[in-house]
Amino acid sequence: MTSLIHTLRTASRAPTRRLLLQTTPPSLTTLRPYTMIRKYEDDGIIPPAESLQVPKHFDDSPPSSTPHPGACPENPVTSAHCIDLPTATLSTLDSATITPDGDVRHGRYGVLSPALTRHVPLEYLALLHPAAEAAAALRALGTDEPGTLLVYGAGQAAGLAALQMATARGLSVVGVVGGEHSGNDAFLDTLKCLTREPGFAVAEEVAIVKKGFADLVEECVGGESGAVYDVEAGLEEFKTNVRDYVEMFPKSIPGAASRDMLVFRGKDRDRKYFKENMEVYLEQFGEGAAPISDAELAKFTPEQYDMYKLKNLMNNADLITNDFATPLNPSDTVKEMCAVPEPVEELNVPESEVIPYRFTGKAPESYNVTKGGPIAGAVIAVT
């Protein structure tokens, strides 16, 4: 019986074409095309994982129980091949085969060292040549300094290997996934997770919008600029919101609810029960706001604004974890802080204890911006 061939849906459109390197500035590397063809699980081409046995030379698991006499034995996997789509044939060069002695023989590189292949799946070894191309491309860039690397065709076998190896070297990688993976959001999210901040991966459709893509690359290289925040303008806007809140929900209204809810729109026979029912209904809302003057708000400084946001953050956490917690009354809290300012020592916390992305009235320069560094070069896996 012929051995079961575990075919990997990986294609080489030009299996004999050599790697093209251009090392003159700007550094550019072009890789031979390999692509992962998206198929559905029920396409019937690749056998299900449970039907494939681990090669006996790699199987460290204890022996299983005696199979049923009527069971059909499955042959273990002995070879893995890339597929050349233009010729619809199995590639003999980009393949990995287990020899009778238990060694792994690659179609291009011969017998591979057992120490290197011991725990590597056989189908991955068939992709050794694209990985070698990616390694050669990174070596051609000739830099060990931190920087940003552009990888076009990050969904190709060589492009994916370049993205992973460049990230391992400490580079921030900007990956562009070709149109053959258009709509495969799960694959794109996986590539994003393989990059290090501030690197990222986008679909080819995004990269076509040149200005938008150029801005993304620029922010990766130099760090996100962020919006310019005016501390005094932000504080004044908050005070305006407090005045509007006091006017909308005064203490005279039972509960911080809209005035429209207090208007009776039912039938006359139900009018005598309206007030009683509304008092019970409005208990779920917070209390109305006490009057607050402009003189009082003038004492509300940016530091007190930061303290207010911190108190609000802690109250929200308490509401989530404590069933008996009560929500913060915003206007009354501001009024109390204007009368008796809160100590601001709590804001002086070590940088390691700062909550990322927490709202603050401070200038945005107080936060560190991660920079990818200058562009080190580009790796292009032709699609």
C-alpha positions as CSV (number, residue, x, y, z in Angstrom):
1,M,0.0,0.0,0.0
2,T,1.4,3.4,-0.9
3,S,2.2,5.6,2.0
4,L,-0.3,8.3,2.9
5,I,0.9,11.6,1.6
6,H,0.1,14.6,3.8
7,T,-0.2,17.4,1.3
8,L,0.0,21.0,2.4
9,R,-1.9,23.6,0.5
10,T,1.1,25.7,-0.3
11,A,1.9,26.7,-3.8
12,S,5.0,27.8,-5.7
13,R,4.2,29.5,-9.0
14,A,7.8,29.5,-10.1
15,P,9.6,26.7,-8.3
16,T,12.8,27.1,-10.3
17,R,13.1,30.9,-10.0
18,R,15.9,32.0,-7.8
19,L,15.8,34.6,-5.0
20,L,16.2,38.1,-6.2
21,L,18.1,40.4,-3.9
22,Q,18.6,44.1,-4.2
23,T,20.9,45.4,-1.5
24,T,21.5,48.9,-2.8
25,P,19.7,51.6,-0.8
26,P,16.8,51.6,-0.2
27,S,17.1,48.0,1.0
28,L,14.6,45.8,-0.9
29,T,14.2,42.1,-1.0
30,T,11.9,40.2,-3.4
31,L,10.9,36.6,-2.5
32,R,9.7,33.7,-4.6
33,P,5.9,33.3,-4.4
34,Y,4.4,30.8,-2.0
35,T,0.9,31.3,-1.0
36,M,-1.5,29.7,1.5
37,I,-4.7,28.9,-0.3
38,R,-7.8,29.4,1.8
39,K,-10.0,26.3,1.8
40,Y,-12.9,25.2,3.9
41,E,-12.6,22.4,6.4
42,D,-15.0,20.2,4.5
43,D,-13.3,20.5,1.1
44,G,-12.2,16.9,1.2
45,I,-8.6,17.6,0.1
46,I,-6.8,17.3,3.4
47,P,-7.7,14.4,5.7
48,P,-9.0,15.3,9.2
49,A,-6.3,15.5,11.8
50,E,-7.6,12.6,13.8
51,S,-7.1,10.3,10.8
52,L,-3.4,11.0,10.6
53,Q,-1.0,9.1,12.8
54,V,2.3,10.4,14.1
55,P,5.3,8.9,12.4
56,K,6.6,6.0,14.6
57,H,10.1,7.6,14.8
58,F,8.5,10.8,16.4
59,D,5.9,9.1,18.6
60,D,6.9,9.4,22.3
61,S,3.4,8.7,23.6
62,P,2.7,5.4,25.4
63,P,1.3,2.6,23.3
64,S,-2.5,2.7,23.0
65,S,-4.9,0.0,23.7
66,T,-5.4,-2.9,21.2
67,P,-7.5,-1.6,18.3
68,H,-10.7,-3.3,17.4
69,P,-10.2,-6.2,15.0
70,G,-12.6,-4.7,12.5
71,A,-10.9,-1.3,12.5
72,C,-9.2,-0.1,9.3
73,P,-5.6,0.8,10.1
74,E,-4.3,4.1,8.9
75,N,-0.8,4.5,7.6
76,P,1.4,7.0,9.4
77,V,2.4,10.2,7.6
78,T,5.7,9.7,5.8
79,S,6.0,12.8,3.6
80,A,4.7,16.3,3.2
81,H,4.8,18.3,-0.1
82,C,4.2,21.8,-1.3
83,I,1.8,22.0,-4.3
84,D,2.8,23.8,-7.5
85,L,-0.5,25.2,-8.5
86,P,0.4,26.2,-12.2
87,T,1.3,22.6,-12.9
88,A,-1.0,21.0,-10.4
89,T,1.7,18.6,-9.2
90,L,3.5,17.9,-5.9
91,S,6.8,19.6,-5.5
92,T,9.7,17.3,-5.1
93,L,12.1,20.1,-4.2
94,D,9.9,21.7,-1.5
95,S,9.1,18.5,0.4
96,A,10.1,16.6,3.5
97,T,10.2,12.8,3.6
98,I,10.9,10.4,6.5
99,T,13.5,7.8,5.4
100,P,13.5,4.2,6.6
101,D,16.2,5.1,9.1
102,G,14.0,7.7,10.7
103,D,15.8,10.7,9.3
104,V,14.1,13.6,7.5
105,R,15.2,14.2,4.0
106,H,14.4,17.6,2.4
107,G,14.1,17.9,-1.3
108,R,16.5,20.8,-1.5
109,Y,18.7,20.5,1.6
110,G,19.1,16.7,1.9
111,V,19.1,15.0,5.3
112,L,18.3,17.4,8.1
113,S,19.8,17.2,11.6
114,P,17.6,15.2,14.0
115,A,18.4,17.7,16.8
116,L,16.7,20.5,14.7
117,T,13.8,18.5,13.4
118,R,12.9,16.4,16.4
119,H,9.9,18.5,17.5
120,V,9.0,20.3,14.2
121,P,5.9,19.1,12.4
122,L,6.7,17.4,9.1
123,E,4.5,19.8,7.1
124,Y,6.5,22.7,8.5
125,L,9.7,21.2,7.2
126,A,8.3,21.3,3.7
127,L,8.3,25.1,4.1
128,L,11.9,25.2,5.0
129,H,13.0,26.9,1.7
130,P,10.6,29.9,2.0
131,A,11.8,30.3,5.6
132,A,15.4,30.2,4.4
133,E,14.5,32.9,1.8
134,A,13.1,35.1,4.6
135,A,16.2,34.6,6.7
136,A,18.4,35.5,3.7
137,A,16.4,38.6,3.1
138,L,16.8,39.8,6.7
139,R,20.5,39.0,6.6
140,A,20.7,41.1,3.4
141,L,19.3,44.1,5.2
142,G,22.5,44.0,7.4
143,T,21.3,45.8,10.5
144,D,20.8,44.7,14.1
145,E,19.5,48.1,15.2
146,P,15.9,48.6,16.2
147,G,13.7,49.9,13.4
148,T,10.7,49.3,11.2
149,L,10.5,46.6,8.6
150,L,7.8,46.6,5.8
151,V,6.7,43.2,4.7
152,Y,4.5,43.0,1.6
153,G,2.8,39.7,1.1
154,A,2.8,38.8,4.8
155,G,0.4,36.0,4.1
156,Q,2.8,34.2,1.8
157,A,5.0,31.5,3.4
158,A,8.2,33.6,3.0
159,G,6.5,36.8,4.0
160,L,5.1,35.2,7.2
161,A,8.5,33.8,8.1
162,A,10.1,37.2,7.6
163,L,7.5,38.8,9.8
164,Q,8.1,36.4,12.6
165,M,11.9,36.4,12.4
166,A,12.0,40.2,12.2
167,T,9.8,40.5,15.2
168,A,12.0,38.1,17.1
169,R,15.0,40.3,16.2
170,G,13.3,43.3,17.9
171,L,12.0,45.1,14.7
172,S,8.6,46.6,14.5
173,V,7.0,45.0,11.5
174,V,4.3,46.5,9.2
175,G,2.7,43.6,7.4
176,V,0.5,43.9,4.3
177,V,-1.7,40.8,3.6
178,G,-2.4,40.1,-0.1
179,G,-5.8,40.0,-1.6
180,E,-5.9,36.2,-1.7
181,H,-6.8,36.5,2.0
182,S,-9.4,39.2,1.6
183,G,-12.1,38.9,4.1
184,N,-10.2,36.4,6.3
185,D,-10.3,38.5,9.5
186,A,-9.2,35.7,11.7
187,F,-5.9,35.3,9.8
188,L,-5.3,39.0,9.8
189,D,-5.9,39.2,13.6
190,T,-3.4,36.3,14.0
191,L,-0.7,38.2,12.1
192,K,-1.3,41.3,14.2
193,C,-0.7,39.2,17.3
194,L,2.7,38.1,15.9
195,T,4.0,41.7,15.7
196,R,5.3,43.8,18.5
197,E,4.0,47.2,19.4
198,P,3.8,49.5,17.5
199,G,3.9,47.1,14.5
200,F,0.7,46.0,12.9
201,A,-0.8,44.2,9.9
202,V,-3.4,45.4,7.4
203,A,-5.2,44.0,4.4
204,E,-4.1,45.0,0.9
205,E,-7.3,47.0,0.5
206,V,-6.1,49.3,3.3
207,A,-2.6,49.7,1.9
208,I,-4.1,50.8,-1.5
209,V,-5.3,53.9,0.2
210,K,-1.8,55.4,0.0
211,K,-2.3,58.5,2.2
212,G,-3.9,56.5,5.0
213,F,-1.3,53.7,4.9
214,A,1.5,56.2,4.8
215,D,0.1,57.9,7.9
216,L,0.0,54.5,9.7
217,V,3.6,53.7,8.8
218,E,4.7,57.2,9.9
219,E,3.0,56.7,13.3
220,C,4.7,53.3,13.6
221,V,8.1,54.9,12.9
222,G,7.8,58.0,15.0
223,G,5.1,57.0,17.5
224,E,1.5,58.1,17.6
225,S,1.3,61.8,17.8
226,G,-2.1,61.9,19.5
227,A,-4.5,64.8,19.7
228,V,-3.3,68.1,21.1
229,Y,-5.1,68.5,24.5
230,D,-5.6,71.9,26.0
231,V,-5.8,71.4,29.8
232,E,-7.6,74.7,30.5
233,A,-10.0,74.3,27.6
234,G,-10.9,70.7,28.8
235,L,-11.5,71.9,32.3
236,E,-13.7,74.8,31.2
237,E,-15.8,72.4,29.1
238,F,-16.2,70.1,32.1
239,K,-17.5,73.1,34.2
240,T,-19.9,73.9,31.4
241,N,-21.3,70.4,31.6
242,V,-21.7,70.7,35.4
243,R,-23.7,73.9,35.0
244,D,-25.9,72.2,32.4
245,Y,-26.4,69.2,34.6
246,V,-27.5,71.3,37.6
247,E,-29.9,73.2,35.4
248,M,-31.4,70.0,33.9
249,F,-31.7,68.0,37.2
250,P,-32.2,70.5,40.1
251,K,-32.8,69.3,43.7
252,S,-36.5,70.3,43.3
253,I,-37.1,67.4,41.0
254,P,-37.5,64.0,42.8
255,G,-34.7,62.1,41.2
256,A,-32.2,63.0,38.4
257,A,-34.8,62.3,35.7
258,S,-36.1,64.3,32.8
259,R,-38.9,66.8,33.4
260,D,-40.9,65.1,30.7
261,M,-41.2,62.0,32.9
262,L,-43.1,64.1,35.5
263,V,-45.9,65.1,33.1
264,F,-49.0,63.0,33.4
265,R,-50.3,61.8,30.1
266,G,-52.8,59.1,31.3
267,K,-56.5,59.1,31.9
268,D,-58.2,61.2,34.6
269,R,-59.1,58.1,36.7
270,D,-55.4,57.2,37.0
271,R,-54.3,60.7,38.0
272,K,-54.6,60.1,41.8
273,Y,-52.1,57.2,41.6
274,F,-49.6,59.0,39.3
275,K,-47.6,60.8,42.0
276,E,-47.4,57.7,44.2
277,N,-46.2,55.5,41.4
278,M,-43.7,58.1,40.2
279,E,-42.1,58.5,43.6
280,V,-41.5,54.7,43.7
281,Y,-40.2,54.7,40.1
282,L,-37.8,57.7,40.5
283,E,-36.1,56.0,43.5
284,Q,-33.9,54.2,41.0
285,F,-32.4,57.5,39.8
286,G,-29.8,59.5,41.7
287,E,-30.7,62.6,43.6
288,G,-31.0,66.0,41.9
289,A,-28.1,68.4,41.8
290,A,-27.6,71.1,44.4
291,P,-27.0,74.7,43.0
292,I,-23.4,75.6,42.4
293,S,-22.1,79.1,41.6
294,D,-19.4,80.3,39.3
295,A,-17.4,81.4,42.3
296,E,-17.4,77.9,43.6
297,L,-16.4,76.4,40.2
298,A,-13.5,78.9,40.1
299,K,-11.8,76.9,42.9
300,F,-12.0,73.7,40.8
301,T,-8.4,73.4,39.5
302,P,-6.9,70.9,36.9
303,E,-5.5,68.9,39.8
304,Q,-8.9,68.6,41.4
305,Y,-10.3,67.6,38.0
306,D,-7.8,64.8,37.9
307,M,-8.8,63.8,41.5
308,Y,-12.5,63.8,40.5
309,K,-11.8,61.4,37.6
310,L,-9.8,59.1,39.9
311,K,-12.7,59.1,42.4
312,N,-15.1,58.4,39.5
313,L,-12.9,55.5,38.3
314,M,-12.8,53.9,41.8
315,N,-16.6,54.3,42.2
316,N,-17.2,52.6,38.8
317,A,-15.0,49.7,40.0
318,D,-16.9,49.5,43.2
319,L,-20.2,49.4,41.4
320,I,-19.0,46.5,39.4
321,T,-17.8,44.4,42.3
322,N,-20.2,45.6,45.1
323,D,-23.9,45.1,44.9
324,F,-24.5,47.6,47.7
325,A,-22.4,50.4,46.2
326,T,-24.1,53.7,45.3
327,P,-23.2,55.7,42.2
328,L,-21.3,59.0,42.5
329,N,-23.4,62.2,42.4
330,P,-21.3,64.2,39.9
331,S,-22.4,67.8,40.7
332,D,-22.5,67.3,44.5
333,T,-19.0,65.7,44.4
334,V,-17.6,68.7,42.5
335,K,-19.4,71.1,44.9
336,E,-17.8,69.3,47.9
337,M,-14.3,69.4,46.3
338,C,-14.7,73.1,45.6
339,A,-15.4,73.7,49.3
340,V,-12.8,71.3,50.6
341,P,-10.1,70.4,48.0
342,E,-8.9,66.9,47.9
343,P,-5.2,66.2,48.6
344,V,-3.5,65.5,45.3
345,E,-0.7,63.2,46.7
346,E,-2.6,60.2,45.3
347,L,-1.9,61.4,41.8
348,N,1.9,61.1,42.4
349,V,2.2,57.3,41.7
350,P,5.2,55.5,40.3
351,E,5.2,55.1,36.5
352,S,4.9,51.3,36.9
353,E,1.5,51.8,38.7
354,V,0.0,54.2,36.2
355,I,-3.1,52.8,34.6
356,P,-2.7,52.8,30.8
357,Y,-5.0,55.0,28.9
358,R,-6.7,56.3,32.0
359,F,-8.3,59.7,31.4
360,T,-6.2,62.5,32.9
361,G,-6.3,66.3,32.7
362,K,-2.5,66.4,32.3
363,A,-0.8,67.1,29.1
364,P,-0.4,64.0,26.9
365,E,3.4,64.4,27.0
366,S,3.3,62.8,30.4
367,Y,2.9,59.4,28.7
368,N,5.7,57.5,26.9
369,V,5.1,56.9,23.2
370,T,6.4,53.7,21.7
371,K,8.4,54.3,18.5
372,G,9.3,51.7,15.9
373,G,12.4,53.5,14.7
374,P,13.5,54.4,11.2
375,I,12.6,52.1,8.3
376,A,15.2,49.3,8.0
377,G,14.1,48.1,4.6
378,A,11.3,46.2,2.9
379,V,10.7,42.5,2.2
380,I,8.4,41.7,-0.8
381,A,6.9,38.3,-1.3
382,V,5.4,38.5,-4.8
383,T,1.8,37.5,-5.1
